[in-house]
């Protein structure tokens, strides 16, 4: 989207009122997360909040580990989860991995790209990465199937398939995660008739803590397969999986601003009209951004597509700084910025349109509620933010996702409406998330396993009818609990 207009002064009668130039503010999906953006720091002061696990980082750069060499601390993408392992391991192949698991005498947690906001990874013992187990193999262009190694980044997956004339059926809008990590937490894109990335799976391979390889599919070791589509890194180490892909395709992305009321009323309708449809609701405003993605014949792509418009970095840096000083102007400022936006369309290969650079750090809570009550739940969240004057202007993302059969998937046996609430990494998110999480519970919400929530095993058992079956598979694959950290013991229950 391209914004129009010139700078105007806002109607504040304070001395030194700020004049802001909103010319060429782009609120496309690619940079909407810069909307309120990057400068929520006023006068050089930051508000830092902690979400650290019980395993605390050390002040110095690492410790001397088990092998006598220095081991560096770890932190996740947003910096709110951290730990100091006593060793980091990087197996070169499956054989080395099996040897590690067979001889382990302490906890092992597998780490991908660190895009989880919950404490799935932290451990003060072994931190293991599959970064050397990357790549796409055994591509069959006739069946559209391919084997993906666990450490493969999603961005690499899209490019590799494209080179073979294939595209992923769907993809998340952040593509820097590892493949095994994305499967571990039911990572998803959007689409009323499209499921999570786990629904692309046809076979999976796990390395168990006994040092054995276990293959599974819907027809072989099926319990492990249906548990493994949301495995949490608790069933073994997923080393590879076979996925189903589509013939390579191009996408047309169209984004436009509308009133929040229209967006809520038309959400279900628009999700049926487009292959992919998502919304970004702007807290404290009267507006909502709609984004549709549809397959397009490359012959229909215009030759004179204008380049993407400039982003909103500087304009909304000023907006954020002003809001910190004059919070009573928050609604007016966000409404004004949104009102200047015009529609924008872009085209490209599927993986290029799906993936978006996220260079603004944030923390996130996401719950999925039944699809039929999704807009109602989002409406109540927006009303609560306004009523309680919660100081957040970060857009709220909402998407439809199709039901699946994976035992711990948030979309197990029901079509879902995922609502993702964010706040910047250096802002205190706790009041915000504490106010909205009970709303999700009211609408029978299930949290994203990799994002911030406060539920424990008792609450999860009430939300998932196959929860006990998952625990049985976990016990079989890891009887000594070597893959469990404190967080997993909380959400799955103690041994």
Backbone torsions as a table, in degrees:
resi	resn	phi	psi	omega
1	UNK	NA	145.1	179.0
2	UNK	-116.6	129.4	178.9
3	UNK	-92.7	151.4	179.8
4	UNK	-120.8	173.7	175.4
5	UNK	106.3	167.5	178.8
6	UNK	-116.4	171.1	-178.7
7	UNK	-65.6	140.1	175.6
8	UNK	-131.8	156.0	175.8
9	UNK	-84.8	143.8	178.8
10	UNK	-84.0	159.4	-173.0
11	UNK	-81.1	51.8	174.4
12	UNK	-103.8	133.4	-176.2
13	UNK	-102.0	23.9	177.5
14	UNK	-82.1	150.8	175.6
15	UNK	-58.8	137.2	176.6
16	UNK	71.2	28.5	179.3
17	UNK	-55.1	140.2	-172.4
18	UNK	-83.0	138.3	172.3
19	UNK	-101.4	129.3	-175.5
20	UNK	-119.7	134.4	178.5
21	UNK	-98.3	110.3	-179.7
22	UNK	-96.6	16.3	-178.6
23	UNK	-60.6	131.1	175.6
24	UNK	60.6	35.5	171.5
25	UNK	-71.6	127.0	179.1
26	UNK	-103.5	122.7	177.6
27	UNK	-114.1	40.1	173.1
28	UNK	-73.2	169.6	179.0
29	UNK	-58.2	-35.3	-174.7
30	UNK	-61.7	-33.6	-177.1
31	UNK	-128.3	13.0	177.9
32	UNK	-60.2	-30.5	-179.4
33	UNK	-68.4	-4.5	172.1
34	UNK	-97.6	5.4	-174.7
35	UNK	-53.5	-53.8	-174.7
36	UNK	-98.8	9.6	-121.7
37	UNK	-58.4	-123.6	-146.8
38	UNK	-82.6	-7.6	-173.3
39	UNK	-111.5	44.6	179.3
40	UNK	-73.6	32.0	178.0
41	UNK	-117.8	115.8	-178.0
42	UNK	-102.4	132.7	176.4
43	UNK	60.8	25.9	177.1
44	UNK	76.8	11.4	-179.7
45	UNK	-105.6	139.1	177.6
46	UNK	-116.8	154.7	172.5
47	UNK	-110.8	114.0	-176.3
48	UNK	-107.8	130.9	178.3
49	UNK	-119.1	156.9	-177.1
50	UNK	-112.2	140.7	171.5
51	UNK	-132.3	28.0	-175.5
52	UNK	-65.4	148.9	174.9
53	UNK	-72.5	-179.5	179.3
54	UNK	-70.1	-13.9	176.8
55	UNK	-88.9	110.1	-172.2
56	UNK	-90.3	142.5	175.6
57	UNK	-72.0	155.4	177.2
58	UNK	-94.0	156.8	-176.2
59	UNK	-70.1	-39.4	-179.5
60	UNK	-78.1	165.7	-177.2
61	UNK	-79.4	77.0	175.5
62	UNK	94.9	179.0	179.4
63	UNK	-133.5	169.0	171.6
64	UNK	-83.2	117.9	-172.1
65	UNK	-86.8	-167.5	-174.8
66	UNK	-62.3	-31.7	-177.8
67	UNK	-93.7	9.1	178.9
68	UNK	84.6	0.4	178.4
69	UNK	-104.9	158.1	-178.2
70	UNK	-70.8	134.5	177.9
71	UNK	-115.3	123.6	-177.0
72	UNK	-78.7	150.4	174.5
73	UNK	-69.4	166.1	179.2
74	UNK	-124.5	145.6	169.6
75	UNK	-142.3	156.2	180.0
76	UNK	-80.4	-179.2	-173.2
77	UNK	-56.6	-43.9	-176.4
78	UNK	-88.1	-8.1	177.5
79	UNK	85.0	7.6	-176.6
80	UNK	-98.5	-8.6	170.3
81	UNK	-118.0	135.5	-177.4
82	UNK	-154.4	159.7	177.7
83	UNK	-163.4	165.9	174.9
84	UNK	-121.7	93.9	177.1
85	UNK	-70.6	158.2	176.3
86	UNK	-93.4	-4.8	169.4
87	UNK	-159.8	149.6	173.5
88	UNK	-120.6	129.7	-177.4
89	UNK	-120.7	143.2	-175.0
90	UNK	-136.9	75.7	-176.4
91	UNK	-60.4	143.1	-178.0
92	UNK	-84.3	-19.0	-177.0
93	UNK	-162.6	177.9	-179.1
94	UNK	-62.9	-37.0	-178.6
95	UNK	-61.1	-43.8	177.8
96	UNK	-65.0	-39.4	179.4
97	UNK	-62.2	-45.2	179.9
98	UNK	-62.0	-38.1	178.9
99	UNK	-65.4	-40.8	177.8
100	UNK	-61.0	-47.5	-177.2
101	UNK	-66.0	-40.4	-177.6
102	UNK	-65.2	-33.0	-175.0
103	UNK	-103.7	5.6	-177.8
104	UNK	-67.0	140.4	175.1
105	UNK	-128.2	19.7	176.5
106	UNK	-152.5	174.6	-177.8
107	UNK	-61.7	139.7	174.5
108	UNK	-123.5	126.2	170.9
109	UNK	-119.2	134.5	-179.4
110	UNK	-93.6	134.8	-178.0
111	UNK	-119.3	141.6	174.3
112	UNK	-102.9	-114.8	-179.0
113	UNK	-97.7	1.4	176.1
114	UNK	76.2	31.6	-179.8
115	UNK	-94.7	9.7	173.5
116	UNK	-87.8	140.3	179.2
117	UNK	-97.3	-18.3	173.4
118	UNK	-83.0	172.1	-172.0
119	UNK	-90.8	47.4	179.9
120	UNK	-67.5	-30.8	-171.8
121	UNK	-94.1	-43.0	-166.0
122	UNK	-51.7	133.6	175.1
123	UNK	-154.6	151.1	174.0
124	UNK	-99.6	14.6	179.7
125	UNK	-117.5	-118.2	-173.9
126	UNK	-90.8	127.1	172.9
127	UNK	-110.7	120.2	-173.5
128	UNK	-117.5	135.6	179.8
129	UNK	-119.8	142.7	175.7
130	UNK	-98.2	23.7	-174.1
131	UNK	-59.1	-25.6	178.9
132	UNK	-86.7	-10.9	177.8
133	UNK	-99.6	74.6	-176.7
134	UNK	-124.6	154.3	172.6
135	UNK	131.5	165.8	177.1
136	UNK	-118.1	124.2	-173.6
137	UNK	-127.6	165.5	173.1
138	UNK	52.2	45.6	179.5
139	UNK	-72.1	125.6	178.6
140	UNK	-115.1	103.2	-176.3
141	UNK	-72.3	-16.1	177.1
142	UNK	-74.0	-47.3	180.0
143	UNK	-89.5	-17.4	-176.7
144	UNK	76.1	22.5	-179.2
145	UNK	-109.7	154.4	-179.6
146	UNK	-154.6	153.9	175.9
147	UNK	-96.4	131.4	-178.1
148	UNK	-118.8	125.3	178.3
149	UNK	-75.3	148.8	-170.2
150	UNK	-59.0	-34.5	-177.0
151	UNK	-84.2	1.2	-178.5
152	UNK	-64.9	131.4	174.1
153	UNK	-73.6	146.2	-179.5
154	UNK	-60.5	-34.7	177.7
155	UNK	-63.3	-39.7	177.3
156	UNK	-66.3	-37.3	179.2
157	UNK	-60.3	-48.3	-179.2
158	UNK	-60.2	-44.4	-179.3
159	UNK	-67.0	-42.4	-177.8
160	UNK	-64.7	-42.4	178.3
161	UNK	-65.5	-40.4	-179.2
162	UNK	-59.0	-39.9	179.4
163	UNK	-64.3	-20.0	179.2
164	UNK	-102.5	10.7	179.0
165	UNK	80.7	23.5	-178.8
166	UNK	-128.1	161.7	173.9
167	UNK	-136.2	150.5	171.3
168	UNK	-63.6	148.5	179.1
169	UNK	-61.7	-39.6	178.0
170	UNK	-152.6	171.8	-178.9
171	UNK	-159.2	150.8	174.6
172	UNK	-73.2	162.0	-178.2
173	UNK	-85.9	-5.8	165.6
174	UNK	-112.0	122.1	-174.1
175	UNK	-116.6	24.4	178.9
176	UNK	-93.2	-5.0	-179.8
177	UNK	-69.6	158.6	170.6
178	UNK	-77.4	152.6	-178.2
179	UNK	-62.4	-47.9	-179.4
180	UNK	-62.9	-37.4	178.2
181	UNK	-67.4	-37.4	179.0
182	UNK	-65.5	-40.3	177.5
183	UNK	-67.3	-35.0	-175.9
184	UNK	-58.4	-28.9	-172.9
185	UNK	-124.5	22.4	179.3
186	UNK	54.6	46.3	176.8
187	UNK	-59.2	143.0	-172.4
188	UNK	-143.9	162.6	168.6
189	UNK	-104.5	-130.9	178.4
190	UNK	-141.2	152.8	179.3
191	UNK	149.5	118.0	-177.5
192	UNK	-57.4	-31.8	-179.6
193	UNK	-109.9	23.3	179.6
194	UNK	-129.8	138.4	-177.6
195	UNK	-98.5	-168.8	178.5
196	UNK	-69.0	173.0	175.9
197	UNK	-61.0	-27.5	179.5
198	UNK	-64.8	-25.6	179.8
199	UNK	-72.2	-10.1	175.3
200	UNK	-82.6	-10.5	-173.8
201	UNK	-72.0	141.1	172.7
202	UNK	-119.4	-30.0	174.9
203	UNK	-148.1	155.0	173.9
204	UNK	-136.8	153.8	175.0
205	UNK	-126.9	128.3	177.8
206	UNK	-118.8	143.1	168.0
207	UNK	-97.3	120.0	-177.7
208	UNK	-85.1	165.7	-179.5
209	UNK	-71.0	-10.5	174.1
210	UNK	-84.0	-3.0	179.1
211	UNK	86.9	22.6	179.8
212	UNK	-109.2	153.2	172.4
213	UNK	-94.1	130.5	179.0
214	UNK	-126.7	116.2	176.1
215	UNK	-93.4	148.4	-179.4
216	UNK	-148.4	156.0	178.2
217	UNK	-158.1	178.6	176.0
218	UNK	-60.4	-20.4	-177.9
219	UNK	-108.6	-9.2	-178.1
220	UNK	-134.1	125.5	-174.4
221	UNK	47.5	50.7	-170.7
222	UNK	-63.0	-32.2	178.0
223	UNK	-61.6	-41.5	177.7
224	UNK	-64.4	-37.5	179.6
225	UNK	-63.0	-49.4	-176.0
226	UNK	-74.1	-24.2	170.3
227	UNK	-78.5	-36.2	-172.8
228	UNK	-72.9	-15.6	177.7
229	UNK	-68.6	-8.2	172.1
230	UNK	-148.3	67.5	-163.6
231	UNK	-85.2	-15.7	176.5
232	UNK	60.8	13.0	-175.5
233	UNK	67.6	20.7	-174.7
234	UNK	-109.4	-2.4	-175.9
235	UNK	-108.4	2.9	-169.8
236	UNK	130.2	-172.9	178.4
237	UNK	-105.3	118.2	179.1
238	UNK	-76.3	111.2	-174.8
239	UNK	-91.4	-28.8	179.2
240	UNK	-165.2	165.2	176.2
241	UNK	-154.4	151.6	173.4
242	UNK	-96.5	132.1	-178.8
243	UNK	-119.7	158.4	171.7
244	UNK	-95.5	133.6	177.5
245	UNK	-121.9	173.0	176.3
246	UNK	-108.3	160.5	168.1
247	UNK	-56.6	145.9	-176.1
248	UNK	-53.9	137.4	-179.5
249	UNK	-142.6	159.9	177.5
250	UNK	-104.9	157.4	179.6
251	UNK	-125.4	147.3	169.7
252	UNK	-109.8	122.7	177.2
253	UNK	-107.9	128.3	178.1
254	UNK	-125.5	131.3	-180.0
255	UNK	-128.9	143.6	-177.6
256	UNK	-154.8	153.9	178.1
257	UNK	-97.4	141.8	176.2
258	UNK	-144.0	173.3	177.6
259	UNK	-68.9	151.2	178.8
260	UNK	-60.4	-37.6	-179.3
261	UNK	-65.3	-43.5	177.3
262	UNK	-62.5	-42.5	-179.7
263	UNK	-60.1	-42.8	179.6
264	UNK	-68.9	-41.2	-178.0
265	UNK	-69.1	-34.0	-173.9
266	UNK	-100.6	6.6	-174.2
267	UNK	-56.1	-51.9	-178.1
268	UNK	-64.8	-42.0	179.9
269	UNK	-59.8	-49.0	-178.0
270	UNK	-66.6	-32.7	178.7
271	UNK	-68.3	-26.6	176.7
272	UNK	-81.7	-25.5	-177.0
273	UNK	-79.8	-21.8	-172.5
274	UNK	-125.3	149.9	176.4
275	UNK	-59.2	-42.1	176.1
276	UNK	-130.8	137.0	175.1
277	UNK	-147.2	132.3	176.5
278	UNK	-140.5	162.2	-177.6
279	UNK	-128.8	148.2	171.5
280	UNK	-124.4	104.8	178.1
281	UNK	-84.2	137.1	-177.5
282	UNK	-100.8	107.7	-179.2
283	UNK	-55.5	145.3	178.8
284	UNK	64.8	23.0	179.3
285	UNK	-134.2	177.4	177.6
286	UNK	-105.7	18.0	-171.1
287	UNK	-125.9	159.8	176.6
288	UNK	-147.7	140.0	176.9
289	UNK	-95.5	130.6	174.3
290	UNK	-106.5	139.5	179.9
291	UNK	-134.7	122.6	177.5
292	UNK	-116.5	144.8	174.7
293	UNK	-129.0	131.7	179.3
294	UNK	-140.3	147.6	174.9
295	UNK	-62.8	146.7	179.6
296	UNK	-143.0	142.7	174.1
297	UNK	-68.7	128.1	-178.7
298	UNK	-56.8	-25.1	178.3
299	UNK	-67.3	-19.4	-179.1
300	UNK	-91.3	-2.9	-179.9
301	UNK	-75.4	124.1	-179.0
302	UNK	-60.7	146.7	-179.4
303	UNK	-77.7	-21.3	-174.1
304	UNK	-112.6	43.8	178.6
305	UNK	-64.6	124.9	179.1
306	UNK	-66.4	150.5	178.0
307	UNK	-65.8	156.9	178.2
308	UNK	-56.2	141.4	179.7
309	UNK	-72.3	164.8	-177.9
310	UNK	-63.7	159.7	-177.8
311	UNK	-91.4	175.1	-170.7
312	UNK	-97.5	16.9	-170.9
313	UNK	-53.5	-60.1	-172.9
314	UNK	-70.9	-41.6	-177.7
315	UNK	-61.5	-43.9	-177.8
316	UNK	-83.6	-15.8	167.9
317	UNK	-61.4	-46.0	178.4
318	UNK	-64.6	-41.1	178.7
319	UNK	-58.6	-46.2	-178.6
320	UNK	-63.1	-41.9	179.3
321	UNK	-64.1	-40.5	178.7
322	UNK	-63.5	-42.9	-177.7
323	UNK	-62.5	-36.6	178.2
324	UNK	-60.5	-33.8	-179.8
325	UNK	-86.5	-35.9	-176.5
326	UNK	-128.9	71.4	-174.3
327	UNK	-60.6	-22.0	179.6
328	UNK	-67.3	-14.1	179.4
329	UNK	-94.8	2.8	-173.1
330	UNK	-55.1	-52.2	-175.8
331	UNK	-61.5	-44.0	-178.9
332	UNK	-62.2	-43.6	-176.5
333	UNK	-65.5	-44.8	-179.7
334	UNK	-66.8	-41.9	177.8
335	UNK	-60.8	-41.5	-179.3
336	UNK	-63.5	-47.0	179.3
337	UNK	-60.0	-43.3	-178.4
338	UNK	-66.7	-34.6	-176.1
339	UNK	-68.7	-16.0	-178.7
340	UNK	-88.1	-2.7	-169.9
341	UNK	-86.3	137.2	174.4
342	UNK	-111.5	160.2	-179.9
343	UNK	-61.9	154.9	176.9
344	UNK	-142.9	144.3	179.7
345	UNK	-129.0	139.5	174.0
346	UNK	-139.8	161.2	-174.1
347	UNK	-134.1	155.6	175.6
348	UNK	172.1	175.2	173.1
349	UNK	-58.6	149.3	-172.5
350	UNK	-51.4	-49.0	-175.3
351	UNK	-68.5	-25.1	178.7
352	UNK	-74.5	-33.4	-179.6
353	UNK	-81.7	-38.9	179.7
354	UNK	-61.8	-48.2	-171.3
355	UNK	-78.9	138.0	179.4
356	UNK	-132.9	137.9	176.7
357	UNK	-71.7	125.9	175.4
358	UNK	-113.5	92.3	-178.0
359	UNK	-103.7	11.2	174.3
360	UNK	-108.6	120.5	-177.7
361	UNK	-75.8	139.2	179.6
362	UNK	-151.6	169.4	169.4
363	UNK	-116.8	152.6	-167.5
364	UNK	-141.5	140.8	167.3
365	UNK	-118.5	131.2	176.1
366	UNK	-134.6	129.8	171.3
367	UNK	-123.6	149.7	173.3
368	UNK	-112.0	126.7	178.3
369	UNK	-112.6	163.7	177.6
370	UNK	-54.7	139.2	-172.1
371	UNK	-54.8	-37.4	-174.4
372	UNK	-69.4	-19.2	179.9
373	UNK	-110.2	5.9	-176.0
374	UNK	-57.3	-54.4	179.8
375	UNK	-59.5	-35.8	178.1
376	UNK	-64.3	-42.4	178.2
377	UNK	-63.4	-45.1	179.1
378	UNK	-62.1	-39.3	178.1
379	UNK	-59.7	-42.4	-178.9
380	UNK	-68.7	-36.6	176.9
381	UNK	-62.4	-46.9	179.8
382	UNK	-62.3	-40.0	179.1
383	UNK	-66.3	-38.0	179.4
384	UNK	-66.1	-43.1	178.0
385	UNK	-58.0	-43.6	-179.1
386	UNK	-70.5	-44.6	-177.6
387	UNK	-63.3	-42.7	-177.5
388	UNK	-89.5	2.9	177.9
389	UNK	52.4	45.3	179.0
390	UNK	-70.4	125.1	-172.9
391	UNK	-78.8	72.5	178.3
392	UNK	-136.8	137.3	173.5
393	UNK	-126.2	8.1	178.6
394	UNK	-68.3	128.7	-177.5
395	UNK	-58.0	146.1	177.1
396	UNK	-100.0	122.1	-176.3
397	UNK	-93.1	135.7	-179.9
398	UNK	-135.6	134.0	-173.3
399	UNK	-145.6	148.1	172.8
400	UNK	-93.1	140.0	178.6
401	UNK	-139.6	140.7	-178.1
402	UNK	-75.6	152.3	178.4
403	UNK	-63.6	157.3	174.6
404	UNK	-143.3	-173.8	-174.9
405	UNK	-117.0	12.5	-179.7
406	UNK	-80.8	131.8	-163.4
407	UNK	-57.5	-38.5	-178.6
408	UNK	-109.2	16.1	176.2
409	UNK	-69.5	138.0	174.3
410	UNK	-59.4	-14.4	-177.8
411	UNK	-108.7	18.3	-179.1
412	UNK	-58.7	117.1	174.5
413	UNK	61.2	15.5	176.2
414	UNK	-153.5	139.7	172.8
415	UNK	-65.9	138.5	-172.7
416	UNK	-119.4	161.3	173.9
417	UNK	-126.8	104.1	-175.8
418	UNK	-89.1	127.5	179.2
419	UNK	-116.6	119.6	-175.4
420	UNK	-111.9	119.0	-179.4
421	UNK	-111.4	132.7	-174.8
422	UNK	-126.7	158.5	162.8
423	UNK	-145.1	153.9	-175.5
424	UNK	-63.6	149.1	-169.9
425	UNK	-62.0	-24.5	-179.1
426	UNK	-101.4	15.4	174.0
427	UNK	-111.6	150.1	-179.7
428	UNK	-76.7	109.1	-178.2
429	UNK	-87.1	-9.6	-165.8
430	UNK	-64.0	-44.1	179.3
431	UNK	-63.4	-42.0	-179.8
432	UNK	-60.4	-54.5	-176.6
433	UNK	-67.8	-34.1	178.5
434	UNK	-65.4	-32.0	-179.4
435	UNK	-75.3	-32.4	-173.7
436	UNK	-98.3	-21.4	-177.2
437	UNK	-60.4	-41.5	177.2
438	UNK	-61.9	-26.4	176.3
439	UNK	-66.4	-42.1	175.9
440	UNK	-59.9	-42.2	179.8
441	UNK	-62.2	-40.0	179.9
442	UNK	-56.5	-35.0	-177.7
443	UNK	-99.7	24.0	177.1
444	UNK	60.4	43.6	-178.2
445	UNK	-77.5	149.8	174.1
446	UNK	-119.0	128.2	-177.2
447	UNK	-76.8	152.4	168.5
448	UNK	-67.6	129.2	-174.9
449	UNK	-65.0	-23.9	-177.9
450	UNK	-96.5	7.7	-177.0
451	UNK	-124.3	170.4	-169.4
452	UNK	-67.9	131.1	174.6
453	UNK	-158.0	173.5	-178.2
454	UNK	-120.7	13.2	-175.1
455	UNK	-79.7	155.3	176.8
456	UNK	-123.7	-177.6	-173.6
457	UNK	-55.4	-38.3	-178.4
458	UNK	-61.1	-44.3	-180.0
459	UNK	-69.8	-37.1	178.5
460	UNK	-67.5	-39.5	179.2
461	UNK	-59.6	-33.5	179.0
462	UNK	-75.0	-19.6	-177.0
463	UNK	-96.1	-18.2	-174.9
464	UNK	-128.4	114.7	-177.2
465	UNK	-68.5	-20.5	178.7
466	UNK	-102.0	17.3	-178.9
467	UNK	-58.5	-46.4	179.0
468	UNK	-62.5	-35.9	178.4
469	UNK	-67.3	-37.7	175.9
470	UNK	-60.3	-44.0	-179.3
471	UNK	-62.9	-34.6	177.4
472	UNK	-65.0	-43.1	178.2
473	UNK	-64.7	-40.2	178.6
474	UNK	-60.3	-42.4	179.6
475	UNK	-63.6	-38.8	179.9
476	UNK	-68.1	-39.4	-176.2
477	UNK	-81.0	-26.7	-175.6
478	UNK	-145.4	68.9	-172.6
479	UNK	-61.5	-26.1	-178.9
480	UNK	-93.7	0.7	177.6
481	UNK	68.6	31.7	-177.4
482	UNK	-71.3	-18.1	-178.7
483	UNK	-96.2	6.7	-176.3
484	UNK	-99.1	133.8	169.2
485	UNK	-109.4	-174.3	-176.6
486	UNK	-60.5	-40.8	-178.0
487	UNK	-64.8	-44.5	179.5
488	UNK	-65.3	-33.9	176.2
489	UNK	-65.1	-32.0	178.1
490	UNK	-71.7	-45.7	-173.8
491	UNK	-84.1	-22.0	178.9
492	UNK	-105.6	-20.0	-176.3
493	UNK	101.7	152.6	-179.7
494	UNK	-74.8	154.7	175.9
495	UNK	-65.3	NA	NA
